[in-house]
Amino acid sequence: MTKGGFELNGLATGIGSMPYVEPREACSLVLKYLSEIPAWPQLPKKSFLENMYVQFSEGFPGVIVEGERIWVDRSQDLSKGLERLYSAYLENKIEYGEISAKHAAGLHTFLKEAKQKERKAVKGQVTGPISFGLSVTDQNRRPLLYDEMLADAIAKHLRLKAAWQETALRSVCPKTIISVDEPYLSSLGSAFVSTSREQVVTLLEEVLGGISGLKAVHCCGNTDWSVLLQTSLDILSFDAYNYGETLALYPDGVNSFLNRGGVIAWGIVPNDEQALNKETEASIGDRLEKTMGLLSKKGISYDTIKSQCLITPSCGLGSISIEAATRALELTAAVSADFRKSHNIQS
């Protein structure tokens, strides 16, 4: 049983983005296929304001969104904006982190549409501080992560965004999962990204500290999983379709994580149209079992693996067609149902 007081064994959920412009259509699809743990849909095709970096930038000191570019103008005096941010952080004023319907139409529609049924949990997501800090630059195109003061401000800003979102989602369901999405962690240790293991952990923990329900971190590429496994996360979400074997390189860390009640979200359904066209429910189910088997061969209890898992797409679905996204959610739901049936897991 997880920290949240409920079983996750093989249930299905999503990552975030969907290829819709109309939020009600996106919510309808999510609620249909991911009914037990639906995730509110981010809609990057609707507006640049729903880009994963812009979406959570509202209120950040000096932020400018112009056309399809986001940056922070450090040539202006940021002191008043930073003072407001730090004051909200110190006083835990989570209303500072409010996300408007203009920036997240899918979230606000979801808060209305998802109330119609009892659910195991609901899931939200926020961009992680490393990815935000590397993607959002100053006026000279220098990533904000390389400014120690602004990197700290980013983490505190995103912490309040996560906390506000969690509170909002609890109007739908008292049990929540908030995922911190960190695609740039796949660049950790490369010559192109200058950040230390200590900085990654410190900034992630700042954001995770604002989440009182289940805390997830999602990375859709290969990374040093030992870094994430040493944080306070409850759910490790990864692209198991393309990088399934990489987790087995860290058996001690994974075993310790599972022994403390951690959950692995297996992103076993591809978010690539070509791959989706060739895969079936059975082929993905086989791939899932084989990938999980790589961990059990390292001495990790298979019973623990299967009871402490979620089934998801490998990453967001916002960049593919509506037909392909529908197919991905259909497969996610079907693979989850088959997995639970084959292992005699009851709802």
C-alpha positions as CSV (number, residue, x, y, z in Angstrom):
1,M,0.0,0.0,0.0
2,T,1.3,3.4,-0.9
3,K,1.8,6.4,1.4
4,G,-1.6,7.6,0.0
5,G,-3.3,4.7,1.5
6,F,-4.4,2.9,-1.6
7,E,-3.1,0.2,-4.0
8,L,-1.7,1.2,-7.4
9,N,-1.0,-2.4,-8.6
10,G,-1.2,-2.1,-12.4
11,L,-3.7,0.7,-12.7
12,A,-3.5,3.0,-15.7
13,T,-2.8,6.8,-15.8
14,G,-1.4,9.3,-18.2
15,I,1.6,11.6,-18.5
16,G,0.0,14.9,-19.4
17,S,-0.2,16.5,-22.9
18,M,-2.9,15.7,-25.4
19,P,-3.1,16.8,-29.1
20,Y,-6.5,18.5,-28.7
21,V,-7.5,22.2,-29.0
22,E,-10.8,21.7,-27.4
23,P,-10.4,20.9,-23.6
24,R,-13.7,19.1,-23.2
25,E,-12.8,16.6,-25.9
26,A,-9.4,15.9,-24.3
27,C,-11.0,15.5,-20.9
28,S,-13.6,13.2,-22.3
29,L,-11.0,10.9,-23.7
30,V,-8.9,10.9,-20.6
31,L,-11.9,10.1,-18.3
32,K,-13.0,7.3,-20.6
33,Y,-9.7,5.4,-20.8
34,L,-8.0,6.4,-17.5
35,S,-11.1,6.4,-15.4
36,E,-9.6,5.3,-12.1
37,I,-6.6,7.7,-12.1
38,P,-7.2,10.3,-14.8
39,A,-4.6,13.0,-15.5
40,W,-5.7,16.4,-16.5
41,P,-4.7,17.2,-20.1
42,Q,-2.2,19.8,-21.1
43,L,-3.0,21.2,-24.6
44,P,0.1,22.6,-26.3
45,K,-1.6,22.7,-29.7
46,K,-4.3,25.1,-28.3
47,S,-1.9,27.9,-27.3
48,F,1.8,28.6,-26.7
49,L,0.6,29.5,-23.2
50,E,0.1,25.7,-22.7
51,N,3.7,24.9,-23.7
52,M,5.0,22.9,-20.7
53,Y,7.4,25.8,-19.7
54,V,5.1,28.7,-20.3
55,Q,2.2,26.9,-18.6
56,F,3.8,27.2,-15.2
57,S,5.6,30.5,-15.7
58,E,2.7,32.8,-14.6
59,G,3.9,35.2,-11.9
60,F,7.6,34.4,-12.2
61,P,9.6,37.6,-11.7
62,G,10.5,39.3,-15.0
63,V,9.0,36.6,-17.2
64,I,8.1,37.7,-20.7
65,V,6.1,35.6,-23.2
66,E,6.2,37.1,-26.7
67,G,5.2,35.2,-29.8
68,E,6.5,31.7,-29.3
69,R,9.4,32.6,-27.0
70,I,9.6,32.8,-23.2
71,W,12.4,34.5,-21.3
72,V,13.2,36.5,-18.2
73,D,14.4,40.0,-18.6
74,R,17.2,40.3,-16.0
75,S,18.0,43.9,-17.2
76,Q,15.0,45.1,-15.2
77,D,14.8,45.2,-11.4
78,L,13.5,41.8,-10.2
79,S,13.8,42.5,-6.5
80,K,10.1,43.3,-5.9
81,G,8.9,40.3,-7.8
82,L,11.4,38.1,-6.0
83,E,10.3,39.6,-2.7
84,R,6.7,38.7,-3.5
85,L,7.7,35.1,-4.4
86,Y,9.8,34.5,-1.3
87,S,7.1,36.1,0.9
88,A,4.5,33.7,-0.5
89,Y,6.9,30.8,-0.1
90,L,7.8,31.6,3.5
91,E,4.1,32.2,4.5
92,N,3.0,29.1,2.4
93,K,0.5,31.3,0.5
94,I,-0.3,28.7,-2.2
95,E,-2.7,31.0,-3.9
96,Y,0.4,32.6,-5.4
97,G,0.8,29.5,-7.5
98,E,-2.6,29.7,-9.1
99,I,-2.7,28.5,-12.7
100,S,-5.2,30.4,-14.8
101,A,-7.6,28.9,-17.3
102,K,-5.7,30.9,-20.0
103,H,-2.6,28.8,-19.3
104,A,-4.3,25.5,-18.5
105,A,-7.8,25.2,-20.1
106,G,-7.5,21.4,-19.7
107,L,-7.0,21.6,-15.9
108,H,-10.0,24.0,-15.3
109,T,-12.2,21.9,-17.5
110,F,-11.0,18.7,-15.8
111,L,-11.9,20.2,-12.4
112,K,-15.5,20.4,-13.6
113,E,-15.8,17.3,-15.7
114,A,-14.0,14.8,-13.4
115,K,-16.3,15.3,-10.4
116,Q,-18.9,13.0,-11.8
117,K,-17.5,9.7,-10.5
118,E,-15.6,8.2,-7.6
119,R,-12.0,7.6,-8.4
120,K,-8.9,6.0,-6.9
121,A,-6.9,9.2,-7.4
122,V,-6.4,12.1,-9.8
123,K,-3.1,13.1,-11.3
124,G,-1.6,16.4,-12.1
125,Q,1.8,17.5,-13.3
126,V,4.2,20.4,-13.2
127,T,7.4,21.1,-15.1
128,G,10.5,20.3,-13.0
129,P,13.1,23.0,-12.0
130,I,16.0,21.5,-13.9
131,S,14.1,21.4,-17.2
132,F,12.5,24.8,-16.6
133,G,15.8,26.3,-15.7
134,L,17.6,24.9,-18.8
135,S,14.7,25.8,-21.2
136,V,13.9,29.3,-20.0
137,T,16.7,31.8,-20.5
138,D,17.4,35.4,-19.8
139,Q,17.5,38.1,-22.5
140,N,20.9,37.0,-23.5
141,R,19.7,33.4,-23.9
142,R,21.6,32.2,-20.9
143,P,19.7,29.4,-19.1
144,L,18.3,30.6,-15.7
145,L,19.6,27.4,-14.1
146,Y,23.1,28.9,-14.2
147,D,22.1,31.8,-12.1
148,E,22.1,30.5,-8.5
149,M,19.6,33.0,-7.2
150,L,17.1,32.5,-10.1
151,A,17.5,28.7,-9.9
152,D,16.4,28.7,-6.3
153,A,13.5,31.1,-7.2
154,I,12.4,28.7,-9.9
155,A,12.2,25.8,-7.5
156,K,10.2,27.8,-5.0
157,H,7.9,29.1,-7.7
158,L,7.2,25.6,-9.0
159,R,6.7,24.3,-5.5
160,L,3.8,26.8,-5.1
161,K,2.4,25.8,-8.5
162,A,2.4,22.2,-7.5
163,A,0.8,23.0,-4.1
164,W,-1.9,25.1,-5.6
165,Q,-2.7,22.4,-8.2
166,E,-2.8,19.7,-5.6
167,T,-5.3,21.7,-3.6
168,A,-7.5,22.3,-6.7
169,L,-7.4,18.6,-7.6
170,R,-8.6,17.6,-4.2
171,S,-12.0,19.2,-5.0
172,V,-12.3,16.3,-7.4
173,C,-10.7,13.5,-5.4
174,P,-9.0,13.5,-2.0
175,K,-6.2,11.3,-3.2
176,T,-3.7,12.9,-5.6
177,I,-0.6,12.3,-7.6
178,I,1.5,15.3,-8.7
179,S,4.3,14.5,-11.1
180,V,7.3,16.7,-11.6
181,D,8.2,16.4,-15.2
182,E,12.0,16.5,-16.0
183,P,12.8,15.6,-19.6
184,Y,16.2,17.4,-19.4
185,L,17.4,14.9,-16.8
186,S,18.3,12.7,-19.8
187,S,21.1,15.2,-20.4
188,L,22.5,14.9,-16.9
189,G,26.2,14.3,-17.0
190,S,26.6,15.3,-20.7
191,A,29.0,18.0,-21.9
192,F,26.0,20.2,-22.8
193,V,24.5,20.5,-19.4
194,S,26.6,21.9,-16.5
195,T,24.7,21.0,-13.3
196,S,25.8,18.9,-10.4
197,R,24.0,15.9,-8.8
198,E,23.7,18.0,-5.6
199,Q,21.9,20.8,-7.4
200,V,19.5,18.4,-9.1
201,V,18.5,16.8,-5.8
202,T,18.3,20.1,-3.9
203,L,16.0,21.8,-6.5
204,L,13.9,18.7,-6.9
205,E,13.4,18.3,-3.2
206,E,12.3,21.9,-2.9
207,V,9.5,21.2,-5.4
208,L,8.6,17.8,-3.9
209,G,8.4,19.4,-0.5
210,G,5.3,21.3,-1.5
211,I,3.4,18.1,-2.4
212,S,1.6,16.4,0.5
213,G,0.0,13.5,-1.6
214,L,1.9,11.1,-3.8
215,K,5.0,12.7,-5.4
216,A,6.1,11.5,-8.8
217,V,9.0,12.4,-11.0
218,H,8.8,11.6,-14.8
219,C,11.8,11.5,-17.1
220,C,11.2,10.3,-20.7
221,G,14.8,9.5,-21.5
222,N,17.7,7.6,-20.1
223,T,19.3,9.2,-17.0
224,D,21.2,8.3,-13.9
225,W,18.3,6.8,-12.0
226,S,20.2,6.7,-8.8
227,V,19.9,10.5,-8.5
228,L,16.1,10.3,-8.6
229,L,15.9,7.2,-6.3
230,Q,17.7,9.1,-3.6
231,T,15.0,11.8,-3.5
232,S,11.7,11.7,-1.5
233,L,9.6,10.7,-4.5
234,D,6.9,8.1,-4.2
235,I,6.6,7.3,-7.9
236,L,9.3,6.9,-10.5
237,S,7.8,7.4,-13.9
238,F,9.9,6.5,-17.0
239,D,9.9,5.5,-20.6
240,A,9.9,1.8,-20.2
241,Y,9.2,1.2,-23.9
242,N,12.5,2.7,-25.1
243,Y,14.6,2.6,-22.0
244,G,13.2,-0.3,-20.0
245,E,16.5,-2.0,-19.5
246,T,18.2,1.0,-18.0
247,L,16.4,0.8,-14.6
248,A,17.9,-2.7,-14.1
249,L,21.4,-1.1,-14.0
250,Y,20.5,0.2,-10.5
251,P,19.2,-2.8,-8.7
252,D,20.2,-1.7,-5.2
253,G,18.6,1.7,-5.5
254,V,15.4,0.3,-7.1
255,N,15.2,-2.4,-4.3
256,S,15.6,0.2,-1.6
257,F,13.0,2.4,-3.3
258,L,10.4,-0.4,-3.6
259,N,11.1,-1.6,0.0
260,R,10.1,1.9,1.3
261,G,6.8,1.6,-0.6
262,G,7.9,3.3,-3.9
263,V,6.0,2.8,-7.1
264,I,7.3,2.4,-10.6
265,A,5.2,3.9,-13.4
266,W,6.0,1.8,-16.5
267,G,5.7,4.0,-19.6
268,I,5.3,0.9,-21.8
269,V,2.9,2.2,-24.4
270,P,4.8,4.2,-27.1
271,N,4.0,7.8,-27.9
272,D,5.3,7.4,-31.4
273,E,2.8,6.9,-34.3
274,Q,5.0,4.4,-36.2
275,A,5.5,2.3,-33.1
276,L,1.8,2.5,-32.2
277,N,0.9,1.2,-35.6
278,K,2.9,-2.0,-35.2
279,E,2.2,-2.8,-31.6
280,T,-0.7,-4.7,-30.2
281,E,-2.2,-5.2,-26.7
282,A,-0.5,-8.6,-26.5
283,S,2.9,-7.4,-27.8
284,I,3.0,-4.6,-25.3
285,G,1.9,-6.8,-22.5
286,D,4.8,-9.2,-23.3
287,R,7.2,-6.3,-23.5
288,L,6.1,-5.2,-20.0
289,E,6.5,-8.6,-18.5
290,K,10.0,-9.0,-20.0
291,T,11.1,-5.6,-18.9
292,M,9.8,-6.2,-15.3
293,G,11.7,-9.5,-15.5
294,L,15.0,-7.7,-15.9
295,L,14.5,-6.4,-12.4
296,S,13.4,-9.7,-10.9
297,K,16.6,-11.3,-12.4
298,K,18.5,-8.9,-10.3
299,G,16.9,-10.3,-7.1
300,I,14.1,-7.9,-6.7
301,S,10.8,-9.5,-5.7
302,Y,8.4,-9.9,-8.7
303,D,5.5,-9.7,-6.3
304,T,6.7,-6.3,-5.1
305,I,7.3,-5.1,-8.7
306,K,3.8,-6.1,-9.9
307,S,2.0,-4.7,-6.8
308,Q,3.8,-1.4,-6.8
309,C,3.4,-0.3,-10.4
310,L,1.4,1.9,-12.7
311,I,0.9,1.5,-16.5
312,T,1.3,4.6,-18.6
313,P,2.2,5.9,-22.1
314,S,6.0,6.4,-22.4
315,C,5.5,10.2,-22.4
316,G,3.0,12.9,-23.3
317,L,0.8,12.5,-26.4
318,G,0.6,16.1,-27.4
319,S,2.9,15.8,-30.4
320,I,1.0,13.0,-32.2
321,S,-2.4,12.9,-34.0
322,I,-5.7,12.6,-32.2
323,E,-6.2,9.1,-33.7
324,A,-2.8,8.0,-32.4
325,A,-3.3,9.5,-29.0
326,T,-6.7,7.7,-28.8
327,R,-4.9,4.4,-29.8
328,A,-2.2,5.0,-27.1
329,L,-4.8,5.5,-24.3
330,E,-6.8,2.5,-25.5
331,L,-3.7,0.4,-25.3
332,T,-2.7,1.8,-21.9
333,A,-6.2,0.9,-20.5
334,A,-6.2,-2.6,-22.2
335,V,-2.6,-3.5,-21.1
336,S,-3.5,-2.4,-17.5
337,A,-6.6,-4.5,-17.5
338,D,-4.9,-7.6,-18.9
339,F,-2.0,-7.2,-16.5
340,R,-4.3,-7.0,-13.5
341,K,-6.4,-9.9,-14.7
342,S,-3.4,-12.2,-15.4
343,H,-2.0,-11.5,-11.9
344,N,-5.4,-11.9,-10.2
345,I,-5.4,-8.3,-9.0
346,Q,-8.8,-7.1,-7.8
347,S,-10.0,-3.5,-7.9
